[in-house]
Structures are given as structure tokens and as C-alpha cells.
């Protein structure tokens, strides 16, 4: 009878799932619209969880409170705050903070330090979380207790998190199926002779689900376990992976933004393929079975890794051969035992040192890391469709998967993609030029004492476009907002040649030269032009000035019939000298000098070159009040784009047309 039901189900289920998916898309798509908010308001709520340092989730408002005040889970607070929308991504393909918060159903951010604590909640589960967190914070190795017991990554160092991501082992540090399995095994052993064993385990898992920072992977693990318990007890024919799809659709129905959450995508996609093709992963030999699973999960995770990291590490399956058993069978059990018996903390400390040192060491091995161009969601879906049917029907599955990846890896260098893009690096300059398969970066931006621009803008921007090396890094001049990140860039990314301006080296430039000499990278200064295959970059040098800004490299080039002029921080003194020495007219795209400062873009200069488009690289609410209103008035006859308002500005070129796109 159940075999007949199975046949009927499999025929109808696909139709049901397909129509469910279509209905959800049709009825929920309107909810994806965000209403702009910018208002002052008084809010009363309870601190439900800590997302990151100084970031608290308030319930029932579902508002993210940003404050320097030290709050605890369960605090009831009254806040005078400025409500705003979360900021969107300001560079193409990069992390979108607004989508990240939407995946957690957070649509508003509250900025305030004016907080009145009204008391503490009587909510039992919040009090339990508060008590556990308070005890953890008194313990050594608290960052790992928070990670594995509460699902909080707030205290894990950035370089460690980056190494976990690059090595492909970050899944081991999210509470998911592996941790639920360990909990179930532990409770099953303790409750071996108890009649209501399964019921007690399910109740415990629900309590844990409430206490931990609930993630989609944890929800999936707990509910899937409960389903499998009931399936075994009542023998109904629904397959595990079909139930998983239904669960994903239900979660999407509740929160249409869930697909923005990386843990949701990773958890459901990888689990689906493991359940669907579990027969291919079985082996009597534990090592062989582990290797099969590692390779399989690596192949499944490739499209997601590319969309997130723009790269894959070919050694990931081998890394997992060590880290999976190490974390699963040694690290987590010791962590749980040492939490119960604090005098065993020294053992956990020893294992943490092993874990961190090995992960950081392996992260430095980058010869096996391949950079892949970011692709839209449809390419990702096509990959999974091919993957599914190849593994289901084809004996040459490995060859086909390698072929698909090979095409993806090499095609950016085979297909022409000409563009010039003003990257949003805040108050600074960075311009990416990709023409005729040559990649040039003019300036890097930079902030004192920070490498955020490098890690969050420059490196991901280059990788997302499939750029594996820079042919030229050109520095307009030695100011930090133009070249500060160049020192770390040449350490972490392949650069063929570096071009300086005509001035003497200042401190930053000397520091960069030390790195260039160490890495044996060629560098030049005071060039007149660079000959490329189909165009030339001209450096409009005039004379030596007594200041860094006027000694900026001013760059002119023409591609097809489009004229570009990049002014660096040159003032109107150099502008006049350029007009006297060079014949510049009808510039199509002007990178406005000195971020729109009053010291640049004189009326005479702009009237002479007559730019069609004026591009201003400038930070939001910067302390210099750039761009100056008078400069904007001078540029009024051109179409003005600004990174503080538009985000990054991309100009795609072909022989007969161009297209300007902005991130916002």
C-alpha cells in the first residue's frame, strides 16, 4: 500500500511544490519593497539578542538598536532614537547589509545613546539566555562558548573568521545538523532506559532552539530531526528531501527575505543534495566515506562560495578531512565537558590553539585558491540543475562538473567586457579600468589605521569581476585617501607594475616602495604615457609644484570615441597649466578633481573641456563638506554622479554605445 502511495506522491509532489513556489513568488513579491524611514521616535522594547558588538535586537518591535551603552539580554528599555533603513550595498556585487538584516526580519535601525532602562523581563527563556551568557562571560575562551552554545560569533577575531571562510570550514562553526546530532546522541545515551526518550529529546531541542541565537540551519536541523522521528514511528512515505523542500517553502512564506541569509542557503541546499544522493556517499570504510562526503559537499557549495567569496579553495575537501572529525568528535565534546567542569578549561585552550594556528597557517596557502567571476542567481540555478541531473543520470559526472567550472573560470578572459568604474571607497578615490582585457586600478582609497576598504571593497570588487591580477596600479599622488590601501593591496593581490606621480616620495610612498622591492614588483614615476594594445594612457604633466595635490597624475585616455579625464586632486592652478599645454575639448567623462573641492574645477576649465558627465568620488557627510555647492553649480551643464549618493558608478563601453549604471 505504501509503495502505491509513494508512486502517487512522487508524481503529484513535483506539481504541488512547483505551484506552491509560483504562488509564493506571486503573493509575496510585493513584500520585498522597503519603505524609506528617517524619523525620530520613542521606542520601548526588550533586548532579545546581541547580533554584533553594540548591536541589540529589540522585541517586539524587531528593531536593531545601535548604541554604545552596555545592555544585557532581557533588559526592558525606553529609547529616544533616530529610526533609519539599514544601509544598502554601495558597490556592485558586494555585501548588502540591508538584505542581511532583512533575512532576520529586521527592517529598521535605531541609533541612540539616550537609553532609559526600565527593568528586566520576566520571560523565562530570555532570563535563561541572560544567565547563560552572564556565566559564559566570566569564563576563559568565552568566544567559543558563545559560538557553540549560543550561536553568537560576536567575539571571534576577524582574521580567524576570514580563515574559516577561505578554508571552507565555516560551516563547522554554525549550530546545525552536526551539533544537533551530537546532542541527540548524548541525550540518547543518558536516557537509554527512559520510555519517553524521544519526547524528552524533542522538548530539549525546542528549548535549545529558543535559547540559542536561532539560525535557519538550527531550525532546519531540529525540525528535520522531529520529522524523521515521526516518519519512523508512523511509517508515512514522504521522503526526507521532499519534506526539506516543503520546510524551505514554509520558511520563505513566513519570511520572504530568508534567501538573503547565507546559513539558510548553505544549510538547505547542501542538506537537500546529501539526502537526495546519500546512496552515492555510503562506504564501509570511514575514511573513504568522509572523503566522499567532503568532496560532494565541496562541489555542492561551489556556486554559493563563489557568490560570497568570489573564489574556491581546491584544498577544502582535504581540510575538511581533518577539521570535521577534529571539531565533531573532539573539540565540541571537550567544550561541553569543560563548560560543565571549568577545571578542564586548559584542555579546551590547548585545542583552540591547535584549531586557530592550523586554520591561519592553511589560509596562507593560496596557490590552490581560484578566483571566479560573480554571476547572477540564474547561473547559480543552472549549475544546480546540471549538478542534479548529472549526479542522477550520468556516469561521467566528474568530467562534466569540471568542464562547467573550467568554462566559468576562463570565460571572463575570453569574453570582452569593457568598463570604467568609480568604486565607492568613502572619502577618497579608487577607479577600476578594465579595457581590452587589461586591468588597471587608479588609486586605492584608504583610512588611517584601518584596512576595511581593502577587505570590504577593493579585494572583493576585483575578485567579483574575475580579475586575477592588476596589470597596473596607478597612484595619482601620495595622500592617504588615494593610496593608503595600496601597501596591503600589493601584499595580498598580484600586481604587475606600479606607477607613481612626479613628486618626491613621501612617507607612505616610501613604505610602499619597501614592499614593492621585497616582492620584486616593478615601479615607475613621472611617466608620460602607457602604451596598451588598443589605447594609450596619457599623463598630463606640466611642471613640478610645491604641493602633493598639484603633482597629481592627471590621466587622459580615449577608448573607441569616448574621452576620459581623471583629475586626481589637481587644483585650478594645474588646470590652467593643462589648458595652456594640451588641447582638451568635449570630454565625455570627467572624474572631478579633489572630490568636488572649491580648490578645483574652475569655471574656465569646465567651460573649455565641456564634460558630458561629471563623476565625483566623495564620502557621505564628510567633514570637508565636499562637493562644494559652487563647484556643483559650475558643473550643472553636465550630468553629475556622486558616490555618496549613487554608490559606485560603472560605465560599460562598446563600439557604438555606452551604459552608465549606479549601485544605488
C-alpha positions in Angstrom: 0.0 0.0 0.0 2.8 2.5 1.0 4.6 1.7 -2.3 1.5 2.8 -4.2 1.3 5.9 -2.1 5.0 6.5 -2.8 4.4 6.4 -6.6 1.3 8.7 -6.4 3.2 11.1 -4.1 6.2 11.4 -6.3 4.1 12.1 -9.4 2.0 14.7 -7.7 4.5 16.2 -5.3 6.6 17.9 -8.0 3.5 19.6 -9.4 2.4 20.7 -5.9 5.8 22.0 -5.0 6.1 23.9 -8.3 2.7 25.6 -7.9 3.5 26.4 -4.3 6.7 28.1 -5.3 4.9 30.1 -8.1 2.1 31.2 -5.7 4.6 32.2 -3.0 6.5 34.3 -5.6 3.4 36.0 -6.8 1.8 36.8 -3.5 5.0 37.6 -1.5 7.0 39.6 -4.1 5.3 42.9 -3.1 6.6 42.5 0.5 10.1 43.0 -0.8 9.5 46.7 -1.1 11.2 48.8 1.6 9.5 52.0 2.8 12.1 54.7 3.4 12.4 55.8 7.0 14.2 58.7 8.6 12.4 59.9 11.7 12.9 60.5 15.4 10.8 58.2 17.7 10.5 57.0 21.2 10.6 53.2 21.4 10.0 50.7 24.3 11.2 47.2 23.9 13.1 44.2 25.3 16.6 43.2 24.4 16.2 39.8 22.7 19.7 39.1 21.5 23.1 40.6 20.7 23.8 40.5 16.9 27.2 42.1 17.0 29.1 44.3 19.3 26.9 47.2 20.3 24.1 45.9 18.2 21.0 44.7 20.0 17.7 43.3 18.7 14.6 44.8 20.3 11.4 42.9 20.5 8.5 43.1 19.8 9.5 46.0 17.5 12.1 43.9 15.6 14.4 46.9 15.6 18.2 46.8 15.6 19.4 49.2 18.3 22.9 50.6 17.7 24.3 52.0 20.9 27.5 52.4 23.0 25.5 51.5 26.1 26.2 48.2 27.7 22.9 46.2 27.6 22.0 42.7 28.6 19.5 40.2 27.1 16.2 40.7 28.9 16.7 44.4 29.6 13.5 46.4 29.1 14.5 49.8 27.7 12.9 53.1 26.5 14.9 54.7 23.7 14.9 58.2 22.1 16.3 57.3 18.7 16.6 58.2 15.1 15.0 55.4 13.0 16.6 54.7 9.6 16.7 52.0 7.0 19.7 49.7 7.1 22.3 50.9 4.6 22.4 49.1 1.2 25.5 48.0 -0.6 27.3 50.8 -2.3 29.5 48.7 -4.6 28.3 46.2 -7.1 28.2 42.5 -6.1 29.4 43.2 -2.5 27.8 42.5 0.9 24.4 44.1 1.3 23.8 45.0 5.0 20.1 45.8 4.3 19.5 42.3 2.8 21.4 40.7 5.7 19.1 42.3 8.3 16.0 41.7 6.2 16.9 37.9 6.3 16.5 38.3 10.0 13.2 40.2 9.5 14.8 43.5 10.7 13.7 46.5 8.6 14.7 49.4 10.9 17.8 50.5 12.7 17.6 52.7 15.8 20.7 54.9 16.6 20.8 56.2 20.1 22.8 56.6 23.3 19.8 58.1 25.2 18.5 54.9 26.8 16.4 54.5 29.9 16.5 51.0 31.5 13.0 50.3 32.8 13.7 46.9 34.3 14.2 43.2 33.4 11.8 41.0 31.6 10.0 38.0 33.3 10.3 36.0 30.0 11.7 32.7 31.2 13.7 31.8 28.0 15.3 35.3 27.9 16.3 35.0 31.5 17.9 31.6 30.8 19.8 33.2 27.9 20.8 36.1 30.1 22.0 33.8 32.8 24.0 31.5 30.5 25.6 34.5 28.7 26.5 36.1 32.0 28.2 32.9 33.2 30.0 32.4 29.9 31.4 36.0 30.0 33.2 35.1 33.3 34.9 32.2 31.6 38.1 31.8 29.7 37.6 31.0 26.0 34.2 32.7 26.2 34.2 33.5 22.5 33.9 29.7 21.7 31.4 29.0 24.4 29.2 31.8 22.9 29.8 30.4 19.4 28.8 26.8 20.1 26.3 27.2 22.9 24.5 30.4 21.9 25.3 30.6 18.2 27.0 34.1 18.6 30.1 35.0 16.6 30.5 38.4 18.0 33.9 37.8 19.7 35.6 35.7 17.1 38.5 37.6 15.7 38.1 38.8 12.1 41.3 37.1 10.8 40.1 33.8 12.2 36.6 34.1 10.7 38.2 35.0 7.3 40.5 31.9 7.6 37.5 29.7 8.3 35.7 31.1 5.2 38.7 30.8 2.9 39.5 27.3 4.1 35.9 26.3 3.5 35.3 25.2 7.1 33.0 28.0 8.4 30.0 25.5 8.3 31.6 23.8 11.3 31.1 26.9 13.4 27.4 27.4 12.8 25.0 25.5 15.0 23.4 23.0 12.6 22.8 19.3 12.0 26.2 18.2 13.2 25.7 19.8 16.6 22.1 18.5 16.9 23.3 15.0 16.1 25.8 15.2 18.9 23.2 16.5 21.3 20.8 13.7 20.3 23.5 11.0 20.7 24.4 12.4 24.2 20.8 12.5 25.4 20.0 9.1 23.9 22.9 7.6 25.9 21.7 9.3 29.1 18.0 8.4 28.5 18.7 5.0 27.2 16.2 3.2 29.5 13.6 6.0 29.6 10.3 5.2 28.0 9.6 8.8 26.8 13.2 9.2 25.5 12.2 10.8 22.1 9.7 13.1 23.6 12.2 14.4 26.1 14.8 14.9 23.4 12.3 16.8 21.2 11.4 19.1 24.2 15.1 19.7 25.0 15.8 20.6 21.3 12.9 23.1 21.3 14.3 24.7 24.5 17.8 24.9 22.9 16.2 26.4 19.8 14.8 29.2 21.9 18.0 29.8 23.9 20.5 29.8 21.1 20.5 32.7 18.5 18.0 31.0 16.2 19.5 30.4 12.8 17.9 28.8 9.8 20.3 25.9 9.9 19.4 25.2 13.5 15.6 25.4 12.7 16.2 23.1 9.8 18.1 20.6 11.8 15.6 20.4 14.7 12.5 20.2 12.6 14.0 17.7 10.2 15.0 15.5 13.2 11.5 15.7 14.6 10.1 14.8 11.2 12.3 11.8 10.9 11.3 10.6 14.4 7.6 10.7 13.4 8.3 9.2 10.0 10.0 6.2 11.6 7.2 5.9 14.1 4.3 6.1 11.8 5.9 4.9 8.5 4.4 7.5 6.2 6.0 7.7 2.7 7.2 11.3 2.4 10.8 11.4 1.5 13.2 13.4 3.7 14.4 15.7 0.9 10.8 16.4 -0.2 10.0 17.4 3.4 13.1 19.6 3.4 11.8 21.4 0.3 8.4 21.9 1.9 10.0 23.3 5.1 12.1 25.7 3.0 8.9 26.9 1.3 7.1 27.4 4.6 10.0 29.4 6.0 10.0 31.5 2.8 6.3 32.1 3.3 6.9 33.4 6.8 9.9 35.5 5.8 10.3 36.2 2.0 13.8 37.6 2.7 15.2 34.3 4.1 17.2 33.6 0.9 19.4 36.6 1.7 20.7 34.6 4.7 23.8 32.6 3.9 23.1 30.0 6.6 19.6 29.3 5.1 21.0 28.8 1.6 24.0 26.7 2.6 22.0 24.6 5.1 19.1 23.8 2.9 21.0 23.3 -0.4 23.7 21.1 1.0 21.3 19.1 3.1 19.0 18.5 0.2 21.7 17.1 -2.0 23.1 15.0 0.8 19.7 13.5 1.4 19.0 13.1 -2.3 22.2 11.3 -3.2 23.1 9.6 0.1 23.3 6.3 -1.7 26.4 7.6 -3.5 28.2 8.6 -0.3 28.0 5.4 1.6 31.1 3.3 2.2 32.0 0.7 4.8 35.4 2.5 5.2 35.0 5.6 7.4 37.9 7.5 5.7 36.5 6.8 2.2 33.0 7.8 3.3 34.3 11.0 4.9 36.3 11.9 1.8 33.3 11.2 -0.5 31.2 13.5 1.7 33.8 16.2 1.8 34.2 16.3 -2.0 30.5 16.1 -2.5 29.7 19.0 -0.1 32.5 21.0 -1.7 31.0 20.6 -5.2 27.6 21.5 -3.9 28.8 24.6 -2.1 30.8 26.0 -5.1 28.2 28.3 -6.5 27.4 29.7 -3.1 31.1 30.1 -2.2 31.6 32.0 -5.5 28.7 34.4 -4.8 30.1 35.1 -1.3 33.9 34.8 -1.5 34.3 35.0 -5.4 36.7 32.1 -5.0 37.1 28.5 -4.1 39.9 26.6 -2.4 40.7 23.3 -4.1 42.1 22.0 -0.8 38.8 22.4 1.0 37.8 18.7 0.8 41.2 17.8 2.3 40.9 20.4 5.0 37.5 19.0 6.0 39.1 15.6 6.3 40.9 16.9 9.3 38.6 19.6 10.7 35.3 17.7 10.6 36.3 14.8 12.9 38.5 17.2 14.9 35.6 19.6 15.6 32.9 17.0 15.8 34.4 14.2 17.9 37.0 16.1 19.9 36.6 19.9 20.1 32.8 20.2 20.7 32.6 17.3 23.3 35.6 18.8 25.2 33.9 22.3 25.0 30.7 20.9 26.5 32.5 18.9 29.2 34.8 21.9 30.2 31.7 24.2 30.4 30.2 21.8 33.0 33.6 21.2 34.7 35.6 24.5 34.5 38.8 23.0 35.8 39.1 21.3 32.4 39.4 24.6 30.6 43.1 24.1 29.9 42.3 21.2 27.6 39.9 23.4 25.6 42.6 26.1 25.4 45.0 23.6 24.0 42.6 22.5 21.3 41.7 26.1 20.5 45.4 26.9 19.9 45.6 23.9 17.5 42.5 24.9 15.7 43.4 28.5 15.2 47.1 28.0 14.3 46.3 25.3 11.7 43.5 27.4 10.2 45.6 30.5 9.9 48.5 28.5 8.5 46.4 26.9 5.9 44.9 30.2 5.0 48.3 31.5 3.9 48.5 28.7 1.3 46.8 30.5 -1.6 48.3 28.6 -4.6 45.2 26.4 -4.7 42.7 29.3 -4.5 40.8 30.0 -7.7 39.1 33.3 -8.4 35.7 33.1 -10.1 33.6 35.9 -11.5 30.4 36.7 -9.7 27.4 35.5 -11.5 23.7 36.3 -11.1 21.3 33.9 -9.4 20.2 32.3 -12.7 23.7 31.0 -13.4 23.7 29.5 -9.9 20.3 27.8 -10.6 21.6 26.4 -13.9 24.7 25.0 -12.1 22.4 23.2 -9.6 20.1 21.9 -12.3 23.1 20.5 -14.2 24.6 19.1 -11.0 21.3 17.4 -10.0 20.8 15.6 -13.4 24.4 14.8 -13.9 24.7 13.1 -10.5 21.3 11.4 -11.1 21.9 10.0 -14.6 25.4 10.4 -15.8 28.4 8.1 -15.3 30.8 10.8 -16.4 29.6 13.3 -13.7 33.0 14.3 -12.6 34.2 15.3 -16.1 31.0 17.4 -16.7 31.3 19.3 -13.4 35.0 20.0 -14.1 34.1 21.2 -17.6 31.4 23.6 -16.2 33.8 25.0 -13.7 36.5 25.4 -16.3 34.3 27.4 -18.6 33.3 29.6 -15.7 36.9 30.1 -14.6 38.3 31.0 -18.0 35.5 32.8 -19.9 36.0 36.3 -18.2 39.3 36.5 -20.0 37.8 35.3 -23.3 34.8 37.5 -23.4 35.3 41.2 -23.8 33.9 43.3 -21.0 35.0 46.9 -21.2 34.1 49.2 -18.4 35.4 52.1 -16.2 34.1 52.1 -12.6 34.4 54.6 -9.8 34.4 52.5 -6.7 32.8 53.8 -3.6 35.7 54.0 -1.0 34.2 56.8 1.1 36.2 60.0 1.2 38.8 59.0 -1.3 39.4 57.8 -4.8 39.6 54.4 -6.5 38.9 53.9 -10.2 38.9 50.5 -11.8 39.6 50.4 -15.6 39.1 47.2 -17.5 39.5 47.7 -21.2 40.6 45.2 -23.8 41.3 42.6 -21.0 43.8 44.9 -19.3 43.1 45.7 -15.6 44.2 49.0 -14.2 43.4 50.4 -10.7 43.9 54.1 -10.3 44.2 54.8 -6.5 43.1 52.7 -3.7 41.4 55.0 -1.2 42.4 54.5 2.5 41.7 55.3 6.1 44.3 55.7 8.8 44.7 52.6 11.0 42.2 50.6 9.0 42.1 48.0 6.2 38.4 48.0 5.8 38.4 49.4 2.3 40.9 46.7 1.2 38.9 43.8 2.7 35.4 45.0 2.1 35.7 46.9 -1.2 38.9 46.5 -3.2 39.7 42.8 -2.9 36.1 41.6 -3.3 35.5 44.1 -6.1 38.5 42.7 -8.1 37.6 39.1 -7.4 33.9 39.5 -8.2 34.8 40.6 -11.7 37.1 37.6 -12.2 40.2 39.7 -12.1 43.2 37.6 -11.1 45.9 40.3 -11.3 46.3 44.0 -11.9 48.4 45.0 -14.9 48.9 48.4 -13.5 48.3 50.1 -10.1 48.5 53.8 -10.7 48.7 56.2 -7.8 47.6 59.8 -8.5 49.6 61.1 -5.6 50.8 60.2 -2.1 47.8 61.3 0.1 46.3 58.6 2.3 42.8 58.9 0.9 44.3 57.9 -2.5 47.0 55.4 -1.7 46.8 54.2 1.9 45.4 50.8 0.9 48.0 50.2 -1.8 50.5 48.8 0.7 48.2 46.0 1.8 46.8 45.5 -1.7 50.2 44.6 -3.2 50.8 42.2 -0.2 47.5 40.3 -0.8 46.9 40.7 -4.6 49.0 40.2 -7.7 50.2 43.5 -9.2 52.5 43.6 -12.2 53.6 47.3 -12.2 53.1 50.3 -10.0 53.1 53.9 -11.3 53.8 56.9 -9.0 53.4 60.6 -9.7 56.3 63.1 -10.5 56.8 64.3 -6.9 59.4 63.0 -4.4 58.3 60.0 -2.3 56.6 60.9 0.9 56.3 58.6 3.9 53.5 56.4 2.6 55.1 56.1 -0.8 58.4 55.1 0.8 56.6 52.4 2.8 55.0 51.1 -0.4 58.4 51.0 -2.2 59.8 48.8 0.6 57.0 46.3 -0.1 57.5 46.5 -3.9 61.2 45.9 -3.6 60.6 42.9 -1.3 58.1 41.4 -3.7 60.2 42.4 -6.7 57.3 44.4 -8.3 58.5 47.0 -10.9 57.6 50.6 -10.3 58.0 53.8 -12.2 57.4 57.5 -11.7 56.9 60.6 -13.8 55.7 58.7 -16.9 54.3 60.5 -20.0 52.2 57.6 -21.3 51.5 53.9 -21.1 51.0 52.1 -24.4 48.3 49.5 -24.3 47.2 47.3 -27.2 44.3 49.4 -28.4 44.6 52.7 -26.5 47.1 54.8 -24.5 47.0 56.4 -21.1 48.5 59.9 -21.2 49.8 61.6 -18.1 49.2 65.3 -18.4 52.4 66.5 -16.6 53.0 70.2 -16.7 55.7 71.2 -14.1 56.8 70.5 -10.6 54.6 72.1 -7.9 55.2 72.7 -4.3 52.3 70.6 -3.1 51.2 67.0 -3.4 47.8 67.7 -4.9 49.0 69.7 -7.9 51.6 67.0 -8.5 48.8 64.5 -9.0 48.9 62.3 -12.0 46.2 63.7 -14.3 45.3 60.9 -16.7 43.6 61.2 -20.2 42.7 58.4 -22.4 40.4 57.7 -25.3 38.7 54.4 -25.9 36.6 53.9 -29.0 35.5 57.5 -29.4 34.9 58.2 -25.7 37.2 60.6 -23.9 38.1 60.2 -20.2 39.9 62.7 -17.9 40.9 61.7 -14.4 42.0 64.8 -12.4 43.3 63.3 -9.1 43.4 66.2 -6.6 44.8 68.8 -9.0 43.8 72.4 -8.2 42.8 75.2 -10.6 46.5 76.2 -10.9 47.3 72.9 -12.6 44.1 73.1 -14.5 45.2 76.3 -16.1 48.6 74.9 -16.9 46.9 71.9 -18.6 44.8 74.2 -20.7 47.9 76.1 -21.7 49.8 72.9 -22.7 47.2 70.5 -24.0 44.2 70.8 -26.3 41.3 69.3 -24.4 37.8 69.6 -25.6 34.5 67.8 -25.3 35.4 65.4 -22.6 32.8 62.7 -22.2 33.6 61.5 -18.7 35.4 63.7 -16.1 36.5 62.4 -12.8 36.1 65.7 -10.9 39.3 67.0 -9.2 39.7 66.8 -5.4 36.3 65.3 -4.6 34.5 68.5 -5.7 36.5 70.8 -3.5 36.3 74.6 -4.2 40.1 74.5 -5.0 39.4 72.6 -8.2 37.0 72.7 -11.2 37.3 76.3 -12.1 34.7 77.8 -14.4 37.2 78.4 -17.2 38.5 74.8 -17.1 35.0 73.3 -17.1 33.8 75.7 -19.9 36.8 74.6 -22.0 36.6 70.8 -21.6 32.8 70.7 -21.5 32.3 67.4 -19.8 29.2 65.4 -20.6 29.3 63.5 -17.3 30.9 64.6 -14.1 31.9 61.9 -11.7 32.6 62.8 -8.0 34.2 60.4 -5.6 33.2 61.6 -2.1 32.3 60.2 1.3 28.8 60.6 2.9 28.6 63.6 5.2 32.3 64.1 5.0 33.9 66.7 7.3 35.2 68.7 4.3 31.7 69.4 3.0 32.7 68.0 -0.4 31.4 68.6 -3.0 31.2 72.3 -2.7 28.0 73.9 -3.9 29.8 76.4 -6.1 31.5 73.5 -7.9 28.2 71.8 -8.4 26.8 75.0 -10.0 29.9 75.1 -12.3 29.2 71.5 -13.3 25.5 72.0 -13.8 25.6 71.6 -17.6 26.9 68.1 -17.2 25.1 65.1 -15.7 26.6 64.7 -12.2 27.1 61.3 -10.5 28.3 61.1 -6.9 29.5 58.1 -4.9 27.9 59.4 -1.7 24.5 59.4 -3.3 24.8 56.9 -6.1 27.3 54.4 -4.8 29.8 53.0 -7.3 29.4 54.4 -10.8 30.0 51.9 -13.7 30.4 52.9 -17.4 30.2 50.0 -19.8 31.5 50.6 -23.2 31.3 49.1 -26.6 32.0 50.5 -30.1 28.6 52.1 -30.7 27.2 52.9 -27.3 27.8 53.1 -23.5 25.7 52.4 -20.5 26.0 54.1 -17.0 24.9 52.1 -14.0 25.0 53.1 -10.4 24.8 50.9 -7.3 22.0 53.0 -5.7 
